[in-house]
Amino acid sequence: MSRASKITLFTSIVATTITVAWVHKVQEEEKQALHQGPIKDAKRMEEKRLKKKLLVNQQEHEYQQELRKKFEQIQPLSGKTVTGPEEDSEK
């Protein structure tokens, strides 16, 4: 083989090897990106669910605050806790 043909063959082999390795790397990156899609969707759905739950809890808290104010106007709280009928401790 002549020197020029050896250089051409070597260059072709190196270029082909680099191209195959690069294509393989790109395919792996795309595969990983596709795999992350459902994971990101699940995370986004969970965040959305938690935000909705927080909003519902805040609304429920505000509603309970309004009820407390309303009932305190009707019957003010004395600050005492009534647990039941008092028993004689002398027995």
N, CA, C and O atoms as a GROMACS GRO file, in nm:
protein
  364
    1MET      N    1   0.084  -0.119   0.000
    1MET     CA    2   0.000   0.000   0.000
    1MET      C    3   0.088   0.124   0.000
    1MET      O    4   0.193   0.130   0.064
    2SER      N    5   0.042   0.219  -0.072
    2SER     CA    6   0.118   0.343  -0.076
    2SER      C    7   0.092   0.424   0.051
    2SER      O    8  -0.003   0.400   0.126
    3ARG      N    9   0.179   0.518   0.072
    3ARG     CA   10   0.169   0.601   0.191
    3ARG      C   11   0.040   0.682   0.190
    3ARG      O   12  -0.022   0.696   0.295
    4ALA      N   13  -0.001   0.735   0.080
    4ALA     CA   14  -0.123   0.815   0.069
    4ALA      C   15  -0.246   0.729   0.100
    4ALA      O   16  -0.338   0.776   0.167
    5SER      N   17  -0.248   0.606   0.051
    5SER     CA   18  -0.364   0.519   0.078
    5SER      C   19  -0.369   0.480   0.225
    5SER      O   20  -0.478   0.465   0.281
    6LYS      N   21  -0.253   0.462   0.289
    6LYS     CA   22  -0.250   0.431   0.433
    6LYS      C   23  -0.304   0.549   0.515
    6LYS      O   24  -0.379   0.530   0.610
    7ILE      N   25  -0.264   0.669   0.478
    7ILE     CA   26  -0.313   0.790   0.548
    7ILE      C   27  -0.463   0.804   0.527
    7ILE      O   28  -0.535   0.837   0.621
    8THR      N   29  -0.509   0.781   0.407
    8THR     CA   30  -0.653   0.791   0.378
    8THR      C   31  -0.731   0.687   0.458
    8THR      O   32  -0.835   0.718   0.516
    9LEU      N   33  -0.680   0.564   0.460
    9LEU     CA   34  -0.747   0.457   0.536
    9LEU      C   35  -0.749   0.491   0.685
    9LEU      O   36  -0.854   0.476   0.749
   10PHE      N   37  -0.639   0.534   0.741
   10PHE     CA   38  -0.631   0.570   0.882
   10PHE      C   39  -0.726   0.685   0.914
   10PHE      O   40  -0.797   0.681   1.014
   11THR      N   41  -0.727   0.787   0.830
   11THR     CA   42  -0.816   0.902   0.851
   11THR      C   43  -0.962   0.859   0.845
   11THR      O   44  -1.044   0.904   0.925
   12SER      N   45  -0.995   0.772   0.750
   12SER     CA   46  -1.133   0.722   0.738
   12SER      C   47  -1.174   0.644   0.863
   12SER      O   48  -1.285   0.660   0.913
   13ILE      N   49  -1.085   0.559   0.912
   13ILE     CA   50  -1.115   0.479   1.031
   13ILE      C   51  -1.136   0.569   1.153
   13ILE      O   52  -1.231   0.550   1.229
   14VAL      N   53  -1.048   0.667   1.170
   14VAL     CA   54  -1.059   0.759   1.284
   14VAL      C   55  -1.188   0.840   1.273
   14VAL      O   56  -1.260   0.856   1.372
   15ALA      N   57  -1.218   0.892   1.155
   15ALA     CA   58  -1.338   0.972   1.136
   15ALA      C   59  -1.464   0.889   1.161
   15ALA      O   60  -1.558   0.936   1.223
   16THR      N   61  -1.465   0.766   1.114
   16THR     CA   62  -1.580   0.677   1.134
   16THR      C   63  -1.597   0.645   1.282
   16THR      O   64  -1.709   0.647   1.333
   17THR      N   65  -1.488   0.616   1.350
   17THR     CA   66  -1.494   0.584   1.494
   17THR      C   67  -1.547   0.703   1.574
   17THR      O   68  -1.632   0.687   1.661
   18ILE      N   69  -1.497   0.821   1.545
   18ILE     CA   70  -1.542   0.942   1.614
   18ILE      C   71  -1.690   0.966   1.587
   18ILE      O   72  -1.766   0.999   1.678
   19THR      N   73  -1.732   0.949   1.461
   19THR     CA   74  -1.872   0.971   1.424
   19THR      C   75  -1.964   0.873   1.496
   19THR      O   76  -2.067   0.913   1.548
   20VAL      N   77  -1.927   0.745   1.498
   20VAL     CA   78  -2.009   0.644   1.565
   20VAL      C   79  -2.017   0.673   1.715
   20VAL      O   80  -2.125   0.663   1.773
   21ALA      N   81  -1.905   0.708   1.776
   21ALA     CA   82  -1.904   0.739   1.920
   21ALA      C   83  -1.991   0.861   1.950
   21ALA      O   84  -2.066   0.862   2.048
   22TRP      N   85  -1.982   0.964   1.866
   22TRP     CA   86  -2.060   1.086   1.887
   22TRP      C   87  -2.210   1.058   1.872
   22TRP      O   88  -2.289   1.106   1.953
   23VAL      N   89  -2.248   0.982   1.770
   23VAL     CA   90  -2.389   0.948   1.749
   23VAL      C   91  -2.442   0.867   1.868
   23VAL      O   92  -2.553   0.890   1.914
   24HIS      N   93  -2.362   0.772   1.916
   24HIS     CA   94  -2.403   0.692   2.031
   24HIS      C   95  -2.425   0.781   2.154
   24HIS      O   96  -2.522   0.763   2.227
   25LYS      N   97  -2.335   0.877   2.176
   25LYS     CA   98  -2.346   0.969   2.289
   25LYS      C   99  -2.473   1.053   2.278
   25LYS      O  100  -2.545   1.069   2.376
   26VAL      N  101  -2.501   1.106   2.160
   26VAL     CA  102  -2.621   1.187   2.138
   26VAL      C  103  -2.747   1.105   2.162
   26VAL      O  104  -2.842   1.154   2.223
   27GLN      N  105  -2.749   0.980   2.116
   27GLN     CA  106  -2.865   0.894   2.137
   27GLN      C  107  -2.887   0.867   2.287
   27GLN      O  108  -3.001   0.867   2.333
   28GLU      N  109  -2.781   0.846   2.361
   28GLU     CA  110  -2.794   0.823   2.505
   28GLU      C  111  -2.849   0.947   2.575
   28GLU      O  112  -2.933   0.936   2.664
   29GLU      N  113  -2.801   1.066   2.534
   29GLU     CA  114  -2.851   1.190   2.593
   29GLU      C  115  -3.000   1.209   2.564
   29GLU      O  116  -3.076   1.249   2.652
   30GLU      N  117  -3.042   1.179   2.441
   30GLU     CA  118  -3.183   1.189   2.405
   30GLU      C  119  -3.267   1.089   2.482
   30GLU      O  120  -3.379   1.120   2.525
   31LYS      N  121  -3.215   0.970   2.501
   31LYS     CA  122  -3.286   0.867   2.577
   31LYS      C  123  -3.305   0.913   2.721
   31LYS      O  124  -3.413   0.896   2.778
   32GLN      N  125  -3.202   0.969   2.780
   32GLN     CA  126  -3.212   1.019   2.918
   32GLN      C  127  -3.312   1.135   2.926
   32GLN      O  128  -3.389   1.144   3.022
   33ALA      N  129  -3.311   1.223   2.827
   33ALA     CA  130  -3.405   1.336   2.826
   33ALA      C  131  -3.549   1.286   2.817
   33ALA      O  132  -3.637   1.338   2.885
   34LEU      N  133  -3.573   1.185   2.734
   34LEU     CA  134  -3.707   1.128   2.722
   34LEU      C  135  -3.749   1.059   2.853
   34LEU      O  136  -3.866   1.062   2.891
   35HIS      N  137  -3.654   0.998   2.919
   35HIS     CA  138  -3.683   0.930   3.045
   35HIS      C  139  -3.720   1.031   3.154
   35HIS      O  140  -3.800   1.000   3.242
   36GLN      N  141  -3.663   1.151   3.148
   36GLN     CA  142  -3.691   1.254   3.249
   36GLN      C  143  -3.829   1.315   3.232
   36GLN      O  144  -3.882   1.373   3.327
   37GLY      N  145  -3.889   1.304   3.114
   37GLY     CA  146  -4.021   1.363   3.089
   37GLY      C  147  -4.128   1.319   3.187
   37GLY      O  148  -4.189   1.404   3.252
   38PRO      N  149  -4.153   1.188   3.201
   38PRO     CA  150  -4.255   1.143   3.297
   38PRO      C  151  -4.221   1.177   3.442
   38PRO      O  152  -4.311   1.203   3.522
   39ILE      N  153  -4.093   1.178   3.475
   39ILE     CA  154  -4.053   1.213   3.611
   39ILE      C  155  -4.086   1.359   3.638
   39ILE      O  156  -4.139   1.392   3.745
   40LYS      N  157  -4.056   1.446   3.544
   40LYS     CA  158  -4.087   1.588   3.560
   40LYS      C  159  -4.238   1.610   3.566
   40LYS      O  160  -4.286   1.693   3.644
   41ASP      N  161  -4.313   1.538   3.484
   41ASP     CA  162  -4.459   1.549   3.485
   41ASP      C  163  -4.515   1.509   3.620
   41ASP      O  164  -4.604   1.576   3.673
   42ALA      N  165  -4.466   1.400   3.676
   42ALA     CA  166  -4.514   1.354   3.806
   42ALA      C  167  -4.483   1.457   3.915
   42ALA      O  168  -4.565   1.483   4.002
   43LYS      N  169  -4.365   1.514   3.909
   43LYS     CA  170  -4.327   1.616   4.006
   43LYS      C  171  -4.416   1.740   3.992
   43LYS      O  172  -4.462   1.795   4.092
   44ARG      N  173  -4.440   1.782   3.869
   44ARG     CA  174  -4.525   1.898   3.844
   44ARG      C  175  -4.668   1.873   3.893
   44ARG      O  176  -4.730   1.961   3.951
   45MET      N  177  -4.720   1.751   3.869
   45MET     CA  178  -4.855   1.716   3.915
   45MET      C  179  -4.862   1.717   4.068
   45MET      O  180  -4.961   1.763   4.125
   46GLU      N  181  -4.758   1.666   4.134
   46GLU     CA  182  -4.756   1.664   4.280
   46GLU      C  183  -4.754   1.807   4.336
   46GLU      O  184  -4.824   1.836   4.432
   47GLU      N  185  -4.673   1.895   4.275
   47GLU     CA  186  -4.668   2.034   4.319
   47GLU      C  187  -4.805   2.100   4.301
   47GLU      O  188  -4.850   2.175   4.387
   48LYS      N  189  -4.869   2.073   4.190
   48LYS     CA  190  -5.001   2.130   4.162
   48LYS      C  191  -5.102   2.080   4.266
   48LYS      O  192  -5.184   2.158   4.315
   49ARG      N  193  -5.095   1.950   4.299
   49ARG     CA  194  -5.186   1.893   4.399
   49ARG      C  195  -5.164   1.956   4.536
   49ARG      O  196  -5.259   1.985   4.608
   50LEU      N  197  -5.037   1.976   4.572
   50LEU     CA  198  -5.006   2.036   4.702
   50LEU      C  199  -5.052   2.182   4.709
   50LEU      O  200  -5.100   2.227   4.812
   51LYS      N  201  -5.036   2.255   4.599
   51LYS     CA  202  -5.082   2.395   4.596
   51LYS      C  203  -5.233   2.401   4.612
   51LYS      O  204  -5.286   2.486   4.683
   52LYS      N  205  -5.303   2.310   4.544
   52LYS     CA  206  -5.449   2.306   4.553
   52LYS      C  207  -5.491   2.272   4.696
   52LYS      O  208  -5.585   2.332   4.749
   53LYS      N  209  -5.423   2.175   4.757
   53LYS     CA  210  -5.455   2.135   4.893
   53LYS      C  211  -5.430   2.252   4.990
   53LYS      O  212  -5.509   2.274   5.081
   54LEU      N  213  -5.322   2.324   4.971
   54LEU     CA  214  -5.291   2.440   5.054
   54LEU      C  215  -5.398   2.546   5.040
   54LEU      O  216  -5.441   2.604   5.139
   55LEU      N  217  -5.442   2.571   4.918
   55LEU     CA  218  -5.546   2.671   4.895
   55LEU      C  219  -5.676   2.630   4.964
   55LEU      O  220  -5.741   2.714   5.027
   56VAL      N  221  -5.712   2.503   4.953
   56VAL     CA  222  -5.835   2.454   5.019
   56VAL      C  223  -5.821   2.468   5.170
   56VAL      O  224  -5.917   2.508   5.237
   57ASN      N  225  -5.704   2.436   5.225
   57ASN     CA  226  -5.683   2.450   5.369
   57ASN      C  227  -5.692   2.596   5.414
   57ASN      O  228  -5.747   2.625   5.520
   58GLN      N  229  -5.638   2.687   5.334
   58GLN     CA  230  -5.646   2.829   5.368
   58GLN      C  231  -5.790   2.877   5.366
   58GLN      O  232  -5.833   2.951   5.454
   59GLN      N  233  -5.865   2.835   5.265
   59GLN     CA  234  -6.005   2.873   5.258
   59GLN      C  235  -6.083   2.818   5.377
   59GLN      O  236  -6.166   2.888   5.435
   60GLU      N  237  -6.056   2.694   5.414
   60GLU     CA  238  -6.123   2.632   5.529
   60GLU      C  239  -6.086   2.707   5.656
   60GLU      O  240  -6.172   2.728   5.742
   61HIS      N  241  -5.960   2.746   5.670
   61HIS     CA  242  -5.917   2.822   5.788
   61HIS      C  243  -5.990   2.956   5.796
   61HIS      O  244  -6.038   2.995   5.903
   62GLU      N  245  -5.997   3.026   5.685
   62GLU     CA  246  -6.068   3.155   5.683
   62GLU      C  247  -6.215   3.137   5.718
   62GLU      O  248  -6.273   3.217   5.792
   63TYR      N  249  -6.275   3.031   5.666
   63TYR     CA  250  -6.415   3.003   5.696
   63TYR      C  251  -6.433   2.976   5.845
   63TYR      O  252  -6.529   3.024   5.906
   64GLN      N  253  -6.342   2.900   5.905
   64GLN     CA  254  -6.350   2.871   6.047
   64GLN      C  255  -6.330   2.998   6.131
   64GLN      O  256  -6.393   3.014   6.235
   65GLN      N  257  -6.243   3.087   6.086
   65GLN     CA  258  -6.222   3.214   6.156
   65GLN      C  259  -6.350   3.298   6.154
   65GLN      O  260  -6.388   3.357   6.254
   66GLU      N  261  -6.416   3.302   6.038
   66GLU     CA  262  -6.541   3.377   6.026
   66GLU      C  263  -6.648   3.318   6.117
   66GLU      O  264  -6.720   3.392   6.184
   67LEU      N  265  -6.659   3.185   6.121
   67LEU     CA  266  -6.757   3.121   6.208
   67LEU      C  267  -6.728   3.152   6.354
   67LEU      O  268  -6.820   3.180   6.432
   68ARG      N  269  -6.601   3.149   6.392
   68ARG     CA  270  -6.566   3.178   6.531
   68ARG      C  271  -6.608   3.320   6.569
   68ARG      O  272  -6.666   3.341   6.675
   69LYS      N  273  -6.578   3.417   6.481
   69LYS     CA  274  -6.618   3.555   6.508
   69LYS      C  275  -6.770   3.567   6.519
   69LYS      O  276  -6.822   3.634   6.608
   70LYS      N  277  -6.838   3.501   6.428
   70LYS     CA  278  -6.984   3.505   6.428
   70LYS      C  279  -7.041   3.447   6.557
   70LYS      O  280  -7.132   3.506   6.617
   71PHE      N  281  -6.989   3.333   6.600
   71PHE     CA  282  -7.040   3.269   6.721
   71PHE      C  283  -6.998   3.342   6.848
   71PHE      O  284  -7.070   3.340   6.948
   72GLU      N  285  -6.881   3.409   6.844
   72GLU     CA  286  -6.840   3.489   6.960
   72GLU      C  287  -6.930   3.609   6.977
   72GLU      O  288  -6.953   3.654   7.090
   73GLN      N  289  -6.982   3.663   6.869
   73GLN     CA  290  -7.076   3.775   6.880
   73GLN      C  291  -7.206   3.728   6.943
   73GLN      O  292  -7.269   3.800   7.021
   74ILE      N  293  -7.247   3.606   6.909
   74ILE     CA  294  -7.370   3.552   6.965
   74ILE      C  295  -7.350   3.511   7.111
   74ILE      O  296  -7.433   3.541   7.196
   75GLN      N  297  -7.239   3.443   7.139
   75GLN     CA  298  -7.211   3.394   7.274
   75GLN      C  299  -7.061   3.410   7.300
   75GLN      O  300  -6.981   3.328   7.256
   76PRO      N  301  -7.024   3.516   7.374
   76PRO     CA  302  -6.882   3.542   7.401
   76PRO      C  303  -6.820   3.427   7.481
   76PRO      O  304  -6.886   3.363   7.562
   77LEU      N  305  -6.691   3.405   7.458
   77LEU     CA  306  -6.618   3.301   7.529
   77LEU      C  307  -6.574   3.354   7.665
   77LEU      O  308  -6.536   3.471   7.678
   78SER      N  309  -6.579   3.268   7.767
   78SER     CA  310  -6.540   3.311   7.902
   78SER      C  311  -6.394   3.282   7.929
   78SER      O  312  -6.337   3.339   8.022
   79GLY      N  313  -6.331   3.196   7.854
   79GLY     CA  314  -6.192   3.161   7.876
   79GLY      C  315  -6.177   3.037   7.962
   79GLY      O  316  -6.066   2.986   7.977
   80LYS      N  317  -6.287   2.988   8.019
   80LYS     CA  318  -6.284   2.867   8.100
   80LYS      C  319  -6.308   2.746   8.012
   80LYS      O  320  -6.379   2.753   7.912
   81THR      N  321  -6.248   2.634   8.052
   81THR     CA  322  -6.272   2.509   7.982
   81THR      C  323  -6.362   2.423   8.069
   81THR      O  324  -6.327   2.391   8.183
   82VAL      N  325  -6.477   2.387   8.018
   82VAL     CA  326  -6.571   2.304   8.092
   82VAL      C  327  -6.555   2.162   8.042
   82VAL      O  328  -6.573   2.133   7.924
   83THR      N  329  -6.520   2.072   8.135
   83THR     CA  330  -6.498   1.933   8.097
   83THR      C  331  -6.612   1.842   8.133
   83THR      O  332  -6.622   1.732   8.079
   84GLY      N  333  -6.697   1.885   8.221
   84GLY     CA  334  -6.812   1.801   8.260
   84GLY      C  335  -6.853   1.838   8.402
   84GLY      O  336  -6.800   1.933   8.461
   85PRO      N  337  -6.948   1.761   8.455
   85PRO     CA  338  -6.992   1.793   8.592
   85PRO      C  339  -6.879   1.771   8.691
   85PRO      O  340  -6.803   1.675   8.682
   86GLU      N  341  -6.869   1.864   8.788
   86GLU     CA  342  -6.764   1.857   8.889
   86GLU      C  343  -6.805   1.754   8.994
   86GLU      O  344  -6.921   1.751   9.034
   87GLU      N  345  -6.711   1.671   9.039
   87GLU     CA  346  -6.736   1.570   9.139
   87GLU      C  347  -6.679   1.614   9.272
   87GLU      O  348  -6.582   1.690   9.278
   88ASP      N  349  -6.740   1.566   9.379
   88ASP     CA  350  -6.686   1.595   9.512
   88ASP      C  351  -6.559   1.516   9.533
   88ASP      O  352  -6.557   1.395   9.512
   89SER      N  353  -6.454   1.582   9.574
   89SER     CA  354  -6.329   1.513   9.598
   89SER      C  355  -6.317   1.468   9.744
   89SER      O  356  -6.216   1.408   9.782
   90GLU      N  357  -6.423   1.496   9.830
   90GLU     CA  358  -6.419   1.461   9.971
   90GLU      C  359  -6.460   1.317   9.994
   90GLU      O  360  -6.440   1.268  10.105
   91LYS      N  361  -6.515   1.248   9.901
   91LYS     CA  362  -6.563   1.112   9.919
   91LYS      C  363  -6.453   1.014   9.940
   91LYS      O  364  -6.479   0.895   9.958
   0.00000   0.00000   0.00000
